[in-house]
Amino acid sequence: MNLLPDTIDFETYFDQQENESAKVKPASNWCTDVIDRFYGEHSAGHWVPTGYDKMRDKFDMRPGEVTLWAGINGHGKTTLLSNIVLNTMQIGQRAGLASFEMKPAVSMAKMSRQAAGVGKPAIPYIREFHKWTDDRLWIYDHVGRVATKRVLAVATYMRKELGIDHMVIDSLMKCGIGTDDYTAQKDFVNDLCSVAQDTGLGIHLVVHMRKGENERSAPDKFDVKGASEIVDLVDNLVICWKNVRKLGLAEKDRKEDDPDAFVRIAKQRHHSWEGSFAFWFDPESQQYLEHAGQRPTYIDLQTAIPDPA
Protein backbone atom coordinates (compact mmCIF):
# COMPACT_ATOMS: atom_id res chain seq x y z
CA MET A 1 0.00 0.00 0.00
CA ASN A 2 1.32 3.42 -0.98
CA LEU A 3 0.29 6.32 1.23
CA LEU A 4 -0.14 9.79 -0.09
CA PRO A 5 1.50 12.28 2.27
CA ASP A 6 -0.62 15.17 3.45
CA THR A 7 2.11 17.54 2.35
CA ILE A 8 0.62 17.40 -1.16
CA ASP A 9 -1.24 20.55 -2.13
CA PHE A 10 -4.64 18.92 -2.49
CA GLU A 11 -6.34 22.30 -2.75
CA THR A 12 -4.83 22.61 -6.21
CA TYR A 13 -6.45 19.36 -7.29
CA PHE A 14 -9.78 20.38 -5.80
CA ASP A 15 -9.64 23.67 -7.69
CA GLN A 16 -8.85 21.91 -10.98
CA GLN A 17 -11.09 18.90 -10.52
CA GLU A 18 -14.16 20.32 -12.22
CA ASN A 19 -12.29 21.23 -15.40
CA GLU A 20 -9.46 18.71 -15.59
CA SER A 21 -11.17 15.50 -14.52
CA ALA A 22 -13.25 15.55 -17.69
CA LYS A 23 -10.03 15.34 -19.72
CA VAL A 24 -8.95 12.03 -18.18
CA LYS A 25 -10.45 9.39 -20.46
CA PRO A 26 -9.87 5.74 -21.42
CA ALA A 27 -7.39 5.38 -24.28
CA SER A 28 -10.00 3.45 -26.26
CA ASN A 29 -11.92 6.72 -26.76
CA TRP A 30 -9.49 7.57 -29.56
CA CYS A 31 -9.96 4.38 -31.56
CA THR A 32 -12.06 6.08 -34.24
CA ASP A 33 -9.58 8.94 -34.53
CA VAL A 34 -6.70 6.50 -35.01
CA ILE A 35 -8.61 4.64 -37.74
CA ASP A 36 -9.23 8.00 -39.42
CA ARG A 37 -5.49 8.69 -39.49
CA PHE A 38 -4.89 5.47 -41.39
CA TYR A 39 -7.97 5.32 -43.61
CA GLY A 40 -10.05 8.50 -43.27
CA GLU A 41 -9.80 12.21 -44.03
CA HIS A 42 -6.52 12.57 -42.13
CA SER A 43 -4.80 9.71 -43.97
CA ALA A 44 -2.00 10.24 -46.49
CA GLY A 45 -4.43 9.86 -49.36
CA HIS A 46 -6.15 13.07 -48.28
CA TRP A 47 -3.07 15.22 -47.76
CA VAL A 48 -3.01 18.31 -49.98
CA PRO A 49 -0.30 18.23 -52.68
CA THR A 50 1.87 21.29 -53.22
CA GLY A 51 1.27 21.05 -56.96
CA TYR A 52 4.82 19.90 -57.68
CA ASP A 53 5.05 16.29 -58.82
CA LYS A 54 8.50 15.74 -57.36
CA MET A 55 7.23 16.65 -53.90
CA ARG A 56 4.15 14.42 -54.00
CA ASP A 57 4.08 11.85 -51.17
CA LYS A 58 7.35 13.26 -49.83
CA PHE A 59 6.11 16.64 -48.67
CA ASP A 60 2.41 17.45 -48.72
CA MET A 61 0.30 19.92 -46.79
CA ARG A 62 -1.60 18.50 -43.85
CA PRO A 63 -4.42 20.02 -41.81
CA GLY A 64 -3.77 21.21 -38.29
CA GLU A 65 -0.01 21.62 -38.73
CA VAL A 66 2.34 24.60 -38.45
CA THR A 67 5.08 24.85 -41.07
CA LEU A 68 8.04 27.23 -40.93
CA TRP A 69 9.22 28.54 -44.30
CA ALA A 70 12.74 29.78 -43.72
CA GLY A 71 15.37 31.35 -45.90
CA ILE A 72 17.91 34.11 -46.27
CA ASN A 73 16.35 37.43 -47.22
CA GLY A 74 15.66 37.44 -50.97
CA HIS A 75 15.99 33.70 -51.45
CA GLY A 76 12.42 33.17 -52.61
CA LYS A 77 10.48 31.72 -49.70
CA THR A 78 7.52 34.11 -50.15
CA THR A 79 7.49 33.58 -53.91
CA LEU A 80 7.55 29.78 -53.57
CA LEU A 81 4.74 29.92 -51.02
CA SER A 82 2.70 32.05 -53.42
CA ASN A 83 3.21 29.37 -56.10
CA ILE A 84 2.08 26.63 -53.75
CA VAL A 85 -0.96 28.54 -52.46
CA LEU A 86 -2.00 29.15 -56.06
CA ASN A 87 -1.62 25.44 -56.82
CA THR A 88 -3.78 24.40 -53.86
CA MET A 89 -6.51 26.87 -54.80
CA GLN A 90 -6.85 25.06 -58.12
CA ILE A 91 -7.92 21.88 -56.35
CA GLY A 92 -10.50 23.54 -54.15
CA GLN A 93 -8.51 24.62 -51.10
CA ARG A 94 -9.30 27.93 -49.46
CA ALA A 95 -6.34 30.10 -48.57
CA GLY A 96 -5.71 33.06 -46.31
CA LEU A 97 -2.84 35.52 -46.58
CA ALA A 98 -1.59 37.82 -43.85
CA SER A 99 1.44 39.54 -45.35
CA PHE A 100 2.71 42.25 -43.06
CA GLU A 101 5.68 42.98 -45.33
CA MET A 102 3.90 43.43 -48.66
CA LYS A 103 0.80 45.39 -49.67
CA PRO A 104 -2.11 43.26 -50.95
CA ALA A 105 -1.81 44.73 -54.46
CA VAL A 106 1.86 43.69 -54.61
CA SER A 107 1.04 40.17 -53.44
CA MET A 108 -1.75 39.88 -56.00
CA ALA A 109 0.43 41.28 -58.79
CA LYS A 110 2.95 38.52 -58.11
CA MET A 111 0.24 35.87 -58.02
CA SER A 112 -1.32 37.25 -61.23
CA ARG A 113 2.01 36.77 -63.01
CA GLN A 114 2.26 33.25 -61.66
CA ALA A 115 -1.30 32.44 -62.74
CA ALA A 116 -0.83 33.86 -66.25
CA GLY A 117 2.67 32.46 -66.70
CA VAL A 118 3.96 35.77 -68.11
CA GLY A 119 5.61 38.92 -66.81
CA LYS A 120 2.75 41.25 -67.77
CA PRO A 121 -0.69 39.60 -67.88
CA ALA A 122 -3.39 41.10 -70.08
CA ILE A 123 -5.94 43.28 -68.30
CA PRO A 124 -8.89 40.96 -69.08
CA TYR A 125 -6.95 38.02 -67.61
CA ILE A 126 -6.12 40.02 -64.47
CA ARG A 127 -9.80 40.89 -64.02
CA GLU A 128 -10.90 37.28 -64.53
CA PHE A 129 -8.20 35.97 -62.23
CA HIS A 130 -9.32 38.23 -59.39
CA LYS A 131 -12.92 37.07 -59.88
CA TRP A 132 -11.64 33.49 -59.85
CA THR A 133 -10.03 34.04 -56.45
CA ASP A 134 -13.42 34.87 -54.89
CA ASP A 135 -14.32 32.13 -52.41
CA ARG A 136 -10.75 30.84 -52.75
CA LEU A 137 -8.48 33.52 -51.31
CA TRP A 138 -8.81 36.06 -48.49
CA ILE A 139 -6.23 38.66 -47.51
CA TYR A 140 -5.83 40.41 -44.17
CA ASP A 141 -5.25 44.03 -45.14
CA HIS A 142 -2.48 45.19 -42.84
CA VAL A 143 1.15 46.11 -43.48
CA GLY A 144 3.59 46.65 -40.63
CA ARG A 145 3.85 45.38 -37.09
CA VAL A 146 0.82 43.70 -35.57
CA ALA A 147 0.18 42.34 -32.09
CA THR A 148 0.45 38.59 -31.65
CA LYS A 149 -3.04 38.40 -30.14
CA ARG A 150 -4.42 40.01 -33.29
CA VAL A 151 -2.62 37.48 -35.49
CA LEU A 152 -4.04 34.60 -33.47
CA ALA A 153 -7.51 36.14 -33.65
CA VAL A 154 -7.26 36.58 -37.42
CA ALA A 155 -6.14 32.98 -37.85
CA THR A 156 -9.02 31.69 -35.74
CA TYR A 157 -11.53 33.90 -37.57
CA MET A 158 -10.30 32.78 -40.98
CA ARG A 159 -10.71 29.15 -40.04
CA LYS A 160 -14.00 29.27 -38.13
CA GLU A 161 -15.86 31.92 -40.10
CA LEU A 162 -14.42 31.56 -43.62
CA GLY A 163 -13.48 27.90 -43.70
CA ILE A 164 -9.86 28.64 -44.64
CA ASP A 165 -7.74 25.51 -45.10
CA HIS A 166 -4.28 27.08 -45.13
CA MET A 167 -3.07 30.46 -43.90
CA VAL A 168 0.22 32.19 -44.67
CA ILE A 169 1.70 34.57 -42.09
CA ASP A 170 4.54 36.65 -43.54
CA SER A 171 6.50 37.09 -41.37
CA LEU A 172 7.38 36.35 -37.74
CA MET A 173 9.50 39.49 -37.45
CA LYS A 174 6.39 41.64 -38.05
CA CYS A 175 4.30 39.99 -35.33
CA GLY A 176 5.00 42.56 -32.63
CA ILE A 177 7.85 40.68 -30.97
CA GLY A 178 11.34 41.98 -30.34
CA THR A 179 14.12 40.22 -32.22
CA ASP A 180 15.77 39.27 -28.93
CA ASP A 181 12.58 38.41 -27.04
CA TYR A 182 12.93 34.65 -27.39
CA THR A 183 10.34 33.84 -24.74
CA ALA A 184 7.64 35.83 -26.57
CA GLN A 185 8.61 34.19 -29.87
CA LYS A 186 8.35 30.74 -28.34
CA ASP A 187 5.00 31.54 -26.71
CA PHE A 188 3.57 32.93 -29.95
CA VAL A 189 4.59 29.91 -32.04
CA ASN A 190 3.24 27.64 -29.31
CA ASP A 191 -0.08 29.50 -29.50
CA LEU A 192 -0.10 29.12 -33.29
CA CYS A 193 0.36 25.38 -32.84
CA SER A 194 -2.61 25.32 -30.46
CA VAL A 195 -4.81 27.17 -32.97
CA ALA A 196 -3.78 24.75 -35.73
CA GLN A 197 -4.39 21.66 -33.61
CA ASP A 198 -7.69 22.90 -32.18
CA THR A 199 -9.20 24.08 -35.47
CA GLY A 200 -7.51 22.00 -38.20
CA LEU A 201 -6.08 25.12 -39.86
CA GLY A 202 -2.78 24.65 -41.70
CA ILE A 203 -0.53 27.57 -40.73
CA HIS A 204 2.51 28.59 -42.77
CA LEU A 205 4.82 31.00 -40.96
CA VAL A 206 7.62 32.75 -42.84
CA VAL A 207 10.82 33.23 -40.83
CA HIS A 208 14.27 34.58 -41.62
CA MET A 209 17.76 33.20 -41.24
CA ARG A 210 20.63 34.53 -39.20
CA LYS A 211 23.23 36.31 -41.29
CA GLY A 212 26.19 34.07 -41.98
CA GLU A 213 29.59 34.78 -43.46
CA ASN A 214 28.15 34.56 -46.98
CA GLU A 215 25.18 33.23 -48.95
CA ARG A 216 27.06 30.47 -50.75
CA SER A 217 26.62 27.95 -47.97
CA ALA A 218 23.15 26.44 -47.69
CA PRO A 219 21.61 27.20 -44.28
CA ASP A 220 20.21 24.53 -42.00
CA LYS A 221 17.70 24.40 -39.15
CA PHE A 222 20.22 25.79 -36.68
CA ASP A 223 20.40 29.01 -38.71
CA VAL A 224 16.72 29.93 -38.25
CA LYS A 225 16.57 33.38 -36.72
CA GLY A 226 14.96 33.68 -33.30
CA ALA A 227 14.31 31.35 -30.42
CA SER A 228 15.64 27.85 -30.99
CA GLU A 229 12.44 26.41 -29.54
CA ILE A 230 10.31 27.56 -32.48
CA VAL A 231 11.82 24.87 -34.71
CA ASP A 232 11.15 22.30 -31.98
CA LEU A 233 7.53 23.36 -31.61
CA VAL A 234 6.39 23.33 -35.23
CA ASP A 235 5.48 20.29 -37.32
CA ASN A 236 7.54 21.09 -40.42
CA LEU A 237 10.52 23.17 -41.46
CA VAL A 238 11.11 24.10 -45.11
CA ILE A 239 14.29 25.95 -46.08
CA CYS A 240 14.55 27.85 -49.38
CA TRP A 241 17.99 28.64 -50.79
CA LYS A 242 19.07 30.20 -54.08
CA ASN A 243 21.97 28.65 -55.94
CA VAL A 244 24.19 31.67 -55.36
CA ARG A 245 27.14 30.04 -57.11
CA LYS A 246 25.16 29.84 -60.38
CA LEU A 247 23.90 33.41 -60.03
CA GLY A 248 27.48 34.60 -59.72
CA LEU A 249 28.45 33.19 -63.09
CA ALA A 250 28.25 35.07 -66.37
CA GLU A 251 25.23 34.10 -68.47
CA LYS A 252 27.40 32.22 -70.98
CA ASP A 253 28.96 30.13 -68.21
CA ARG A 254 25.68 29.00 -66.64
CA LYS A 255 24.55 25.45 -67.34
CA GLU A 256 20.86 24.93 -68.00
CA ASP A 257 20.73 21.73 -65.96
CA ASP A 258 22.22 23.49 -62.93
CA PRO A 259 19.28 24.32 -60.58
CA ASP A 260 18.46 27.91 -59.64
CA ALA A 261 17.23 27.00 -56.17
CA PHE A 262 16.90 24.22 -53.66
CA VAL A 263 14.05 23.55 -51.27
CA ARG A 264 15.03 21.47 -48.26
CA ILE A 265 12.53 19.67 -46.06
CA ALA A 266 14.51 19.86 -42.84
CA LYS A 267 11.79 18.56 -40.53
CA GLN A 268 8.54 16.61 -40.81
CA ARG A 269 7.02 15.46 -37.56
CA HIS A 270 4.37 13.27 -39.18
CA HIS A 271 6.35 11.94 -42.12
CA SER A 272 9.72 10.24 -42.21
CA TRP A 273 10.97 11.85 -45.45
CA GLU A 274 13.59 14.60 -45.29
CA GLY A 275 15.74 15.88 -48.14
CA SER A 276 16.04 18.50 -50.86
CA PHE A 277 14.35 19.33 -54.15
CA ALA A 278 15.98 21.16 -57.05
CA PHE A 279 14.03 23.92 -58.81
CA TRP A 280 14.49 26.25 -61.75
CA PHE A 281 13.12 29.79 -61.59
CA ASP A 282 11.47 31.85 -64.33
CA PRO A 283 11.85 35.54 -63.36
CA GLU A 284 9.14 36.78 -65.74
CA SER A 285 6.33 34.57 -64.47
CA GLN A 286 7.78 34.25 -60.94
CA GLN A 287 7.21 30.50 -61.23
CA TYR A 288 9.33 27.78 -59.68
CA LEU A 289 9.73 24.99 -62.23
CA GLU A 290 10.57 21.35 -61.60
CA HIS A 291 12.89 20.64 -64.52
CA ALA A 292 15.52 22.40 -66.61
CA GLY A 293 13.96 23.78 -69.78
CA GLN A 294 10.41 23.47 -68.45
CA ARG A 295 8.11 26.21 -69.69
CA PRO A 296 5.90 28.28 -67.38
CA THR A 297 2.24 27.29 -67.23
CA TYR A 298 -0.90 29.35 -67.09
CA ILE A 299 -4.19 28.68 -65.34
CA ASP A 300 -7.22 28.12 -67.52
CA LEU A 301 -9.61 30.01 -65.28
CA GLN A 302 -12.59 28.13 -66.67
CA THR A 303 -11.27 24.74 -65.60
CA ALA A 304 -8.54 25.66 -63.08
CA ILE A 305 -6.22 23.28 -64.91
CA PRO A 306 -2.75 24.66 -65.74
CA ASP A 307 -1.84 24.48 -69.45
CA PRO A 308 1.50 25.31 -71.13
CA ALA A 309 1.93 29.05 -71.59
Stockholm file with secondary structure:
# STOCKHOLM 1.0

chainA/1-309         MNLLPDTIDFETYFDQQENESAKVKPASNWCTDVIDRFYGEHSAGHWVPTGYDKMRDKFDMRPGEVTLWAGINGHGKTTLLSNIVLNTMQIGQRAGLASFEMKPAVSMAKMSRQAAGVGKPAIPYIREFHKWTDDRLWIYDHVGRVATKRVLAVATYMRKELGIDHMVIDSLMKCGIGTDDYTAQKDFVNDLCSVAQDTGLGIHLVVHMRKGENERSAPDKFDVKGASEIVDLVDNLVICWKNVRKLGLAEKDRKEDDPDAFVRIAKQRHHSWEGSFAFWFDPESQQYLEHAGQRPTYIDLQTAIPDPA
#=GR chainA/1-309 SS CCCCCTTSCHHHHHHHHHHHGGGCCCGGGGHHHHHHHHHSTTSGGGSBCCSCGGGTTTSCBCTTCEEEEEESTTSSHHHHHHHHHHHHHTTTCCEEEEESSSCHHHHHHHHHHHHHTSSSCCHHHHHHHHHHTTTTEEECCCCSCCCHHHHHHHHHHHHHHHCCSEEEEECGGGSSCCTTCHHHHHHHHHHHHHHHHHHCCEEEEEEEBCCCSCSSSCCCGGGBSSCTHHHHHSSEEEEEEECHHHHTSCGGGCCTTSCSEEEEEEEETTCCCCEEEEEEEETTTTEEESSTTCCCEEEETTTTEEEEC
#=GC SS_cons         CCCCCTTSCHHHHHHHHHHHGGGCCCGGGGHHHHHHHHHSTTSGGGSBCCSCGGGTTTSCBCTTCEEEEEESTTSSHHHHHHHHHHHHHTTTCCEEEEESSSCHHHHHHHHHHHHHTSSSCCHHHHHHHHHHTTTTEEECCCCSCCCHHHHHHHHHHHHHHHCCSEEEEECGGGSSCCTTCHHHHHHHHHHHHHHHHHHCCEEEEEEEBCCCSCSSSCCCGGGBSSCTHHHHHSSEEEEEEECHHHHTSCGGGCCTTSCSEEEEEEEETTCCCCEEEEEEEETTTTEEESSTTCCCEEEETTTTEEEEC
//
